Structure formats: structure tokens, C-alpha cells
Amino acid sequence: MKIGVIGASGYAGGELLRLLSLHPEFEVCCVTAHSNAGELITSIHPHLTSYSGQKFSAFTASDFDCCELIFLALPHGESAAMISLLNPTTKIVDLGADYRLADGAKWVQYYGGNHAGTWTYGSPELPGARAEIRKASRIANPGCYATAIALGTAPAAKIADVSDVVVVAASGTTGAGRSAKINLIASEVMGSLTSYKFGGVHQHIPEIEEAVARATGAATAVSFTPILAPMPRGILATITMKLKSPISTEEAHKVYLSAYQSEEFVKVLPIGQMPQTSSVLGSNYVALQVAVDTHTNRLIISVAIDNLVKGAAGQAIQNANLICGLPENTGLTAMGLGV
């Protein structure tokens, strides 16, 4: 199947190219990067040796007429303009935020500008989502924080109050994109932790709330504090909420085991074993643990993902497999690289 990638010079785009080079059913035939058009792919992504000699092209809509599937890996707010130029029958997975939100007012509040619309939300492991994804041809790929937090929160609706969820999550610097920023250079980041988008203003908040509400049928409010961590990639999220009634850690653990027992890419770890960002590096794997704080009667969930794989490119391929009728795990692995 011939596919194209629009906007492949960023971190998520590079990870998409890496994973696609290993995919047995997808053949990459068009790769664009607006500001890097004409440059060798390996000049931006030197690890992608299988693309040696190939260059990024400038975007020309007709170049994608041969494609049955297109991935968009553009900055937020730029996908809609491209979509209008592409064949309306072509399958598309958008890694950006443009089509994730159902509430247009929330788009204006958290992103600004006009709301482009709403596509099928591509989080296969959330209840009811997989069947909807299989029927769709246009998929809004979830955000990285939203992936970790929604998957960590959704099963809790059976035992906890998801109307008031508190999250603190740390992410590696690739989550901020590839554009040069003084606060992201190594001298500023290494050996330091700092919160950012402090005070409930992070753009993933409405996405998380919509995803959890859709999965659980319960209205959700999320207080979210993101932290910039001194590492290139990975997310570690800690999620807490009040329990409906006192239960043990073992009982809570069974709820999560039941929720994800058939999911290849979500692993509820044995009690006592904690998620680590290093364990999910390079994989489409979600590591998850739960505990009950009996002192405060709160449920605590710890979730680790690779923000560039399960939080972006890997999940995009997982969704593409579903809409193309392929086995969901084609070209993907649940095994991390480790240290």
C-alpha cells in the first residue's frame, strides 16, 4: 500500500518514518517537509539510513494522488489547510490536534483560531473506540499526555470519582517539538525539573476530559500540571482521584487487569513493580500500575509511555492498521529498548 507523510522533519515525523521503514504492508512514496524541502532526509534524521539518498520534497497535492493512506505530522492548526487540497477518499491519520476536539469553544479557548472539525478519535484501547476506528477513514491521533492520562483514568470510573482528577506528569524535551528554544537547550534542561503551562492551561486538558467522558459516560474535570524532565523522550504520569468507597490495592489492581487483559499494548504491572520511562523507550507499550492510598482514600495510577511512539507515531500506525483492515500490531512492538 503506497503511503505519504506530510511534515516529516520533526521528532514525531522522524519516528513515523523509522517505524514505517519496518512496516511490511506500507510503502513510503512521498515525504514532505516545508522548511526542509530539498534536503536529504538523513541530514535531519541521520539514524534513518534506510532513507539514504532520499530528499524531503515540497508539498504538492497531486504528488499524493497515488497514496491510499496519508499521515499528517504538522504543527497544530496547519492540518486543515492541507486536508482541503487532498483527495477526499484518501485515508488520513492526523498526528496534530486539529480534529481531536468535539467542542469548538474549547479549541478556541486552548488553541485559538477556527475549529477545523471533529474526526474519529484514535485511542483503540478505550472502551468502544476500536470499532469506531475500524469504520473510519479519517483519524485524529491522540496527544501524548492525553494518551497516558486517558488510559490511566478510564478504568477508574468503576471504583473512583472521575469528576475530579488530579494529574502531575513529566515529559521529555521532544514533546515540545523541534523548533529551537533557549529553555530547551541542554545547558538549561540538564539537571533541572520545571513545571510549565502551569495553572490548568495545557492544551491537552479538554482532550483528556472528552476522551474519558466518552469512554466512561461520566463528566470529568482534570487538574493537570505538566513538568519538563531532563531527558529526550518519555512520559511518566501520576493520576489521583477519590475512591467511591474504601477498597484495597489488590482490588483496584484487579479492576485494571480486567480492563486491559486483552490489550497487547497496555501492561498492568505486577503489584510492587513501577512503570519506568526506560522500559517503554522505542515501543508502543503502556506500562501501568495502581495503588490505594488508605490514608486519604485516594486511587493512585502511574503510567509510562514513549511520547514519540505510543504518544504519537506508533499509535498513528496502530490506527492506520485498523482503518486499512490489517492486524493492529503490524509493524509495531510492545517491547521496549531498555537501558
C-alpha positions in Angstrom: 0.0 0.0 0.0 1.5 3.3 -1.1 1.5 6.0 1.7 2.7 9.5 2.2 3.9 11.6 5.1 3.4 15.3 5.2 5.6 17.1 7.7 8.3 14.6 8.4 11.2 16.7 9.6 10.0 16.9 13.2 10.6 14.4 16.0 7.2 12.7 15.5 7.7 12.7 11.8 11.1 11.1 12.1 9.8 8.5 14.4 7.0 7.8 11.9 9.5 7.3 9.1 11.5 4.9 11.3 8.6 2.7 12.2 7.2 2.8 8.6 10.6 1.6 7.3 9.9 -1.7 9.2 6.2 -2.0 8.2 5.6 -5.0 5.9 2.5 -3.5 4.2 3.2 0.2 3.9 5.5 1.6 1.2 6.5 5.3 1.8 6.4 7.0 -1.6 6.0 10.7 -0.7 7.7 12.6 2.2 7.4 16.4 2.6 8.9 18.9 4.9 8.1 22.5 4.1 11.1 24.3 5.6 13.5 21.5 4.8 12.3 20.8 1.3 15.2 19.7 -0.9 17.3 18.5 2.0 18.3 14.9 2.5 16.2 13.0 5.0 19.3 11.8 6.7 20.6 15.3 7.1 17.8 15.9 9.6 17.3 12.3 10.8 20.8 10.7 10.4 19.7 7.4 12.1 17.2 6.7 9.2 19.8 5.1 7.0 17.1 3.2 5.0 16.2 6.6 3.5 19.7 7.4 2.4 19.8 9.4 -0.8 16.1 10.4 -0.5 15.1 14.1 0.0 12.2 15.9 1.6 10.0 17.4 -1.1 7.9 20.5 -1.0 4.2 19.8 -0.7 2.3 19.4 -4.0 -1.1 17.9 -3.6 -1.0 15.9 -6.8 2.1 14.0 -5.6 -0.2 12.3 -3.1 -2.8 11.1 -5.7 -1.1 7.7 -5.7 -1.4 7.3 -2.0 -4.0 5.2 -0.3 -3.1 6.5 3.1 -1.5 9.7 4.3 0.0 10.7 7.7 0.0 14.3 8.7 2.7 15.3 11.2 2.2 19.1 11.1 2.2 21.7 13.9 -1.2 22.3 15.4 -3.5 24.4 13.3 -1.9 23.5 9.9 -3.6 20.3 9.0 -6.9 21.7 7.9 -5.4 23.7 5.0 -3.7 20.6 3.7 -6.8 18.4 4.0 -8.8 20.7 1.7 -6.2 20.0 -1.1 -6.1 16.2 -0.8 -8.3 13.6 -2.4 -11.4 13.3 -0.1 -11.4 9.5 -0.4 -7.8 9.0 0.8 -7.4 7.6 4.3 -5.7 10.0 6.7 -4.3 9.8 10.2 -3.6 13.3 11.6 -0.9 13.4 14.4 -1.8 17.0 15.1 -4.6 18.4 17.3 -6.8 20.0 14.7 -9.5 17.3 14.6 -9.3 15.9 18.2 -11.9 18.1 20.0 -15.6 17.8 19.7 -16.2 21.1 21.5 -15.3 24.0 19.2 -15.4 26.5 22.0 -12.6 24.5 23.8 -10.5 24.7 20.7 -10.8 28.5 20.6 -10.0 28.6 24.4 -7.0 26.4 24.4 -5.5 26.7 20.9 -7.0 29.8 19.3 -8.2 30.2 15.8 -11.0 28.4 14.0 -12.1 24.9 14.9 -11.5 22.7 11.9 -14.0 20.0 12.9 -14.0 16.6 14.6 -12.7 13.2 13.3 -12.9 9.8 14.9 -10.6 9.8 18.0 -7.9 7.2 17.7 -7.3 5.6 21.1 -8.0 2.0 20.4 -7.8 0.7 24.0 -10.5 3.0 25.3 -13.9 1.3 25.6 -15.9 1.3 22.3 -13.2 3.1 20.4 -11.8 0.3 18.3 -15.0 -0.5 16.5 -15.4 3.2 15.6 -11.8 3.5 14.3 -12.2 0.4 12.1 -15.2 2.1 10.4 -13.5 5.4 9.9 -11.3 6.8 7.1 -10.1 10.0 8.9 -8.5 9.6 12.4 -7.5 12.2 14.9 -4.4 10.7 16.6 -4.4 11.5 20.4 -1.9 13.7 22.1 0.9 12.2 24.1 -0.2 13.4 27.5 -3.8 12.6 26.7 -2.9 9.0 25.7 -1.2 8.3 29.0 -3.8 10.1 31.2 -6.9 8.8 29.5 -5.7 5.2 29.5 -4.7 5.6 33.2 -8.0 7.2 34.1 -10.8 5.4 32.2 -10.9 2.1 34.2 -11.1 4.0 37.4 -14.7 5.1 36.8 -15.9 1.8 38.3 -14.3 2.5 41.7 -13.4 6.2 41.9 -14.8 9.7 41.3 -13.6 10.7 37.8 -15.3 14.0 38.1 -12.3 15.4 39.9 -9.0 14.1 38.6 -5.5 15.4 39.6 -2.6 14.7 37.3 1.1 15.6 37.5 3.1 14.3 34.5 6.7 14.7 33.4 7.7 14.6 29.7 11.0 14.6 27.8 12.0 17.6 25.7 10.9 16.1 22.4 7.4 16.7 23.5 8.0 20.4 22.9 8.8 19.9 19.2 12.0 20.5 17.3 11.9 24.3 17.0 14.9 25.9 18.6 14.0 27.3 22.1 16.5 28.6 24.7 14.7 26.9 27.5 15.1 23.5 25.8 18.8 23.6 25.1 20.9 21.1 27.1 22.5 23.7 29.3 19.1 24.8 30.5 17.4 21.4 30.8 20.0 19.0 32.2 20.0 18.6 35.9 16.7 20.5 36.3 13.0 20.0 36.5 10.4 22.7 36.0 6.6 22.9 35.6 5.2 24.7 32.5 1.8 25.7 31.2 1.1 26.0 35.0 -2.4 26.6 36.3 -4.6 24.4 34.2 -3.8 25.9 30.8 -2.3 22.9 28.9 -4.0 22.3 25.6 -4.5 18.5 26.3 -6.9 19.2 29.2 -10.1 19.3 27.1 -8.9 16.4 25.0 -8.4 14.3 28.1 -11.8 15.3 29.5 -13.6 14.5 26.3 -11.8 11.1 25.9 -12.5 10.0 29.5 -16.2 11.2 29.3 -16.6 9.3 26.0 -15.1 6.1 27.5 -16.9 6.2 30.8 -20.1 8.2 30.3 -19.1 10.3 33.3 -18.4 14.0 33.2 -14.7 14.7 34.0 -12.7 17.6 35.3 -8.9 17.4 35.1 -6.4 19.5 37.0 -3.2 18.9 35.1 0.4 20.1 35.9 3.0 19.1 33.3 6.7 19.0 34.1 9.7 19.3 31.7 12.1 16.5 32.5 15.8 16.4 31.6 15.5 13.5 29.1 14.8 13.5 25.4 11.7 11.3 25.4 9.2 9.5 27.6 6.2 10.5 29.8 5.6 9.5 33.4 2.1 10.5 34.7 0.8 10.2 38.2 -3.0 10.4 38.4 -5.1 10.6 41.6 -8.8 10.7 42.5 -11.1 9.9 45.4 -12.4 6.4 45.7 -16.1 5.9 45.9 -15.7 3.6 48.8 -12.7 2.1 50.6 -11.0 -0.8 48.7 -7.6 -2.4 48.8 -4.8 -2.0 46.3 -5.3 -5.7 45.3 -9.0 -5.0 44.4 -8.1 -1.9 42.4 -5.4 -3.8 40.6 -7.9 -6.4 39.6 -10.1 -3.8 38.1 -7.2 -2.6 35.9 -6.2 -6.1 35.0 -9.7 -6.9 33.9 -9.9 -3.7 31.8 -6.7 -4.3 29.9 -6.3 -8.1 30.0 -6.8 -8.5 26.2 -4.7 -5.5 25.2 -1.3 -6.2 23.7 0.0 -2.6 24.1 -1.2 -1.9 27.7 0.5 -3.8 30.5 -0.7 -3.6 34.1 2.4 -4.5 36.0 2.5 -6.9 39.0 1.9 -5.2 42.3 5.1 -3.6 43.6 6.6 -3.1 40.1 6.6 0.5 39.0 6.5 1.9 35.4 9.7 3.3 34.1 10.2 5.5 31.1 13.3 3.5 30.1 11.2 0.3 29.9 8.9 1.7 27.2 11.5 3.5 25.1 11.0 2.9 21.4 7.9 0.8 21.9 4.1 1.2 21.5 3.8 -0.1 25.1 2.0 1.5 28.0 3.2 0.5 31.5 0.7 1.0 34.2 0.5 0.5 38.0 -2.2 1.3 40.6 -2.3 1.6 44.4 -4.7 2.8 47.1 -3.6 5.5 49.5 -5.7 4.4 52.5 -4.7 7.5 54.5 -6.6 9.8 52.0 -8.9 7.2 50.4 -7.4 8.0 47.0 -6.7 5.9 44.0 -3.2 6.5 42.5 -2.2 5.4 39.0 1.2 5.6 37.5 1.6 5.4 33.7 4.7 5.4 31.5 4.8 5.8 27.7 7.2 6.8 25.0 5.8 10.2 23.9 7.0 9.7 20.3 5.7 6.1 19.8 2.5 5.3 21.8 2.1 9.1 22.2 2.5 9.9 18.5 3.9 7.8 15.6 3.3 4.3 17.0 -0.3 4.9 17.8 -0.8 6.6 14.4 0.4 3.4 12.7 -1.8 1.3 15.1 -4.8 3.4 13.9 -3.7 3.2 10.3 -3.6 -0.6 10.6 -7.1 -0.6 11.9 -8.6 1.6 9.2 -6.8 -0.4 6.5 -8.0 -3.8 7.8 -4.6 -5.0 8.9 -3.7 -6.7 12.2 -3.4 -3.9 14.7 0.2 -4.8 15.7 1.6 -4.8 12.2 5.0 -3.1 12.2 4.8 -2.4 15.9 6.3 -3.9 19.1 5.3 -3.8 22.7 8.8 -4.5 23.8 10.9 -1.5 24.9 14.6 -1.0 24.3 15.5 -0.7 28.0 18.7 0.9 29.1 
